[in-house]
Structure formats: C-alpha cells, structure tokens
Amino acid sequence: MAKRAPIVPVAVRGLSPHEVVRKYAGGKKYFGYEKTALNEKIKLGLIPPTAPASPGGRAQIWTGAQILAHYGLLPTRK
C-alpha cells in the first residue's frame, strides 16, 4: 500500500524555517492536538520532539524547520 502524505494545516504554509514555535502555544495550531494528545504523539514518535528554549528553562520549542520537515515541505539540497 502506498504511503500517504500528511494533511498540511494552512498555518504551516506561511511558516519560516527560522521561526521558533512554543510547544503549547503553537502545538494545536501546527499539529491539531491539545496538550495531552500532543505529548502522547511526541512519545510515540508521530510528532518531532521539542527542545528546551533555554538551558535549564521549562519552555519547550520546535523550530520552523522541524515542523516543515515533518510535513515534507522543507526544500532538499542537491
């Protein structure tokens, strides 16, 4: 069976690879899940893992490049 491309939310289309997206502020906007489901999808590897926004900080982030790569929208180098 052929692998299907994920449905891309409209918000992702205007995302820059250099933007920083906070986990709970942008998680629903870019992935469509609330906090609990978002954490479960990250644990299962269905959504890219987050990184700390600063050393020792509690805020978790994605880069725009991570989100674009997740949806297959990041241009590849040749």
N, C-alpha and C positions, 0 to 999 in steps of 0.2 A: 504494500500500500504506500502511496506517495505521502511525503511529509508535507503538511500544510503550513503556510506562513501564518504567524500570529496576526490578529487584527490589530491595527495600529490606531491608538487614540489620536484624535485631532490635535491635542496638546503637544504630542511628540513631534509633529511635523514642523513646528516652529522652534524646537529646542536646539540650542547651540551645544556642540561638544564640550565647550569650555565652561558651561554653566554648572553650578552646584545646586543640587536638589536635596532638601532635608527629607529624611525618611517619613515622618508623619505629616509634614506639611504638603509634600508632593506625592506621597505614595499612592493615594487614591486617584489623584489627577493623572498620573502616568501609568499606573498598573491596574486601577479599578478595584482595589481591595481596601477594606478598613484595617485597623491596627492588628487585630488577632489573625485574620486571614493572611495579611501581608507577612507577618512573622512566620506563619506556617509555610507559606510559599517559599520564603527565603531558606528555611530549614530544609525543605525538600529539594532545593536547588532549581526551582522553577523561575525564580527572580534572582538577579545578581545580588551578592552580598553587599552590605553597606560597609563604610569605613568611618572611623571617628573623624569629626570635623576638626578637632584639635587634640594634641596629645593630652591624655587624661580627661578629656571632655566627655560629656554624656551624649551630645548630639551626634546623630549618625547621618551620613550623606551618601549620595551617589553622584557621580559626575554625569554630565550630559552624554559624554562618550559611552559610558556604561549602558545607559538607557537606550541610546541609539543602536548600539551593538546588539542589545537584547532583541530588538525588533528587526535587526538586519538592515538598518538604514545607514550605518556608518560606511563611508566610502572605503574601499580597499586600495592599498598601494600596489603598484605594479613595478 
